[in-house]
Amino acid sequence: MRAILDRELLGNPVEAYLFFVGTFVVFYVGGKVLSLMVRHLVSRLAWATKNQYDDVIVEALRGPLMAAMVLMGLRMGALCLRDSTSLSRIVVRGVGVAVVMVVGWFSARLWHACVDRFLLPLSKREGARLEPMLIPVLRRIVVGGIWIFTIIIAASDLGYNIVSLLTGLGIGGLAVALAAKDTLSPMVGGVAIFMTKPFAVGHYIRVDQTEGTVEEIGLRATTLRTKGGSIIIVPNDRIINSTIVNRFRDGASKVSLKVGVPYDLSADELERLCAELKALVVALPGVDPTRGGCKVDMLGDFAILLRMNYWVTDPKRYGESQHAVALAIKRKFDELGVEFPYPTQTQVVAQAANARLPTMYGYSEFVDEGGLISYGPHRPDLYRRTAAYVDRILKGAKPADLPIERPTRFELFVNLRTANVLGLKVPQSMLLRADRVIE
């Protein structure tokens, strides 16, 4: 028996291998026992305390504890082997690397437990600055950092040059970042939105020419619903690099509406009308009753323009409130017998149509309103010539020395629909010369 135990194998006697296996088995069984104790006894004691830190540590220890006991068994068993043998050196070095990996595993589990116990509940509190959708990103970033650091330490234990490894990782990371710039930019924008919180779900915002109610804020894009019900998905990098107008940042959105009233109203009637319109609008559902006003904005060409200001408190009723306000103002005007004024050109064209008179105008807008014919200078060309005059005056020319230029471009517009109503036949030669024919 002694001869068998003293027989050497790979530089160690069989007896040393038996001690190695026995030591490993003892620590393995001990690890199983400790794991069961942690799972049942220690966990109950931790749950019984008011402190949550021990719960986090117990939860993080469940897996790595067994692995640590196994590694301890291997390391203690390696003491039974001769240090000069290659097997002993392999076991010692392998156990050292494995210990580093177990420590990294424990750190990652500890971070997961901290996120679940502390960060998630904190992000769900009302008014919390930490966005719940940012938690998974933060979780992955920290876990990735833990494992990168663990692998670097393990590589160092295996004899690799850490400086060269870090340099390679830096260059590789830079190359990946440059290659995936378009993919990563929306994610970076999403993180910036989560951190700065320029808007929240339910707010009505405008980004450049896009506006709508925020339906969802994702890591890569934000979903908006327009007034018409359409869904628009906007990349977060475009949002964060644009001017954001948040109409509900302070809990309400200001809406301005211009209303024209006729000049035949007296000042007292105008003042009473403003007061009644203000009282009417602030009483509507979804409108802030404490804010709002009506005042004379300007004296227009054909009407006195009133400016109505009111604040919508419910973002989902933004479009409905505008509809309700417009209808309420129309009903109030009908009740008071106040008519909305029309532009002068509309009234002139309407009177000519009622009298069935063929008319000719100097501006094309009258033909758009229903007039028969217009012939006059091309006004955009006149505006450009005016700009040239201004330029010469600003450069020092005297206005009295500048020549008077006559228009050189004229436009002919014909409304065939009006001609048919009046029973007139427009010559074909005139239609061919017309710049525009409304049929």
Buried (B, 14 or more C-beta within 10 A) or exposed (E): EEEEEEEEEEEBBBBBBEBBEEBBEBBBEBBEEBBEEBBEEBBEEBEEEEEBEBBBBBBBBBBBBBBBBBBBBBBBBBBBBBEEBEBBEEBBEBBBBBBBBBBBBBBBBBBBBBBBBEBBEBBEEEEEEBBEBBBEBBBEEBBEEBBBEBBBBBBBBEEEEEEEBEEEEEEEEEEEEEEEEEEBBBBBBBBBBBEEEBBBEEBBBBBEEBBBBBBEBBBBBBBBBEEEEEEBEBBBBBBBEBEBBBBBBEEBBEBEBEBBBEEEBEEEEBEEBBEBBBEBBBEBEBBBEEEBEBEBBEEBEBBBBBBBBBBBBBBEBBBBBBEBBEEBBEEBBEEEEBEEBBBEBBEBBEEBBEEEEEBEBEBBBBBBBBBBBBBBBBBEBBEEEEEEBEEBEEEEEEEEEEEEEEEEEEBBBBBBEBBEEBEEEBEEEEEEEBBEBBE
